[in-house]
Amino acid sequence: MNAPPDVEYRIAHLKERLAAEETADLGIRIENRGSSVTVIGSVPSAHCRAELMDTVSEELAGLTVRFDVVVAGAEAPDRPEEVI
């Protein structure tokens, strides 16, 4: 099954929107994989991931979207590192 003909346009528009938004998720890759679109990358928080998923779902409504987006822990460690 092939993707609709406008899928590349919609992906390009989504990339522009993500780059312009407050979170500026530039480390996210969006790939057309035939019958689905895959979103790959990492974000700094669960909140950013939720916002990303909402934006992608809105822009690519009607398409099958797979998310492979992880939250990169950017918090300070709660204890010193032990060097052995």
C-alpha positions as CSV (number, residue, x, y, z in Angstrom):
1,M,0.0,0.0,0.0
2,N,1.4,3.4,-1.0
3,A,1.1,6.7,0.9
4,P,-1.2,9.4,-0.5
5,P,0.4,11.7,-3.0
6,D,0.4,14.7,-0.7
7,V,2.3,13.0,2.2
8,E,5.7,14.5,1.4
9,Y,4.2,18.0,1.3
10,R,2.5,17.4,4.7
11,I,5.8,16.1,6.2
12,A,7.6,19.2,4.9
13,H,5.0,21.4,6.4
14,L,5.2,19.5,9.7
15,K,9.0,20.0,9.8
16,E,8.6,23.7,9.2
17,R,6.0,23.9,12.0
18,L,8.2,22.0,14.5
19,A,11.2,24.2,13.7
20,A,9.2,27.4,14.3
21,E,7.5,26.3,17.5
22,E,8.7,27.2,21.0
23,T,10.2,23.7,21.6
24,A,12.0,23.8,18.2
25,D,12.3,20.0,17.9
26,L,15.0,20.0,15.3
27,G,16.5,16.7,16.4
28,I,13.4,14.8,15.2
29,R,13.4,12.9,12.0
30,I,10.2,12.3,10.1
31,E,10.4,9.6,7.4
32,N,7.8,8.4,4.8
33,R,7.9,4.7,4.9
34,G,5.4,3.7,2.2
35,S,2.1,3.1,4.0
36,S,3.1,4.9,7.2
37,V,5.1,7.8,8.6
38,T,7.7,7.3,11.3
39,V,8.8,9.9,13.8
40,I,12.3,9.2,15.3
41,G,14.4,11.1,17.8
42,S,14.7,12.3,21.4
43,V,13.2,15.1,23.3
44,P,14.2,16.7,26.7
45,S,11.0,15.9,28.6
46,A,7.8,13.9,28.7
47,H,5.9,17.2,28.2
48,C,7.8,17.9,25.0
49,R,7.1,14.4,23.8
50,A,3.4,14.9,24.4
51,E,3.4,18.2,22.6
52,L,5.3,16.6,19.7
53,M,2.8,13.7,19.4
54,D,-0.1,16.1,19.5
55,T,1.4,18.3,16.7
56,V,2.3,15.4,14.5
57,S,-1.1,13.8,15.0
58,E,-2.8,17.1,14.1
59,E,-0.7,17.7,11.0
60,L,-0.7,14.1,9.7
61,A,-4.3,13.3,10.6
62,G,-5.6,10.3,8.5
63,L,-2.1,8.8,8.1
64,T,-0.6,5.9,10.0
65,V,2.1,7.4,12.2
66,R,4.6,5.4,14.3
67,F,6.5,7.1,17.1
68,D,10.0,6.1,18.1
69,V,10.6,9.2,20.3
70,V,12.4,8.8,23.6
71,V,12.8,11.2,26.5
72,A,16.5,12.0,27.1
73,G,17.1,12.4,30.8
74,A,18.7,15.8,31.2
75,E,18.3,16.0,35.0
76,A,21.3,16.4,37.3
77,P,22.3,13.1,39.0
78,D,21.0,12.6,42.5
79,R,24.4,11.3,43.7
80,P,28.1,11.7,42.8
81,E,29.5,9.3,40.2
82,E,31.6,6.5,41.7
83,V,34.9,5.9,39.9
84,I,36.4,2.5,40.5
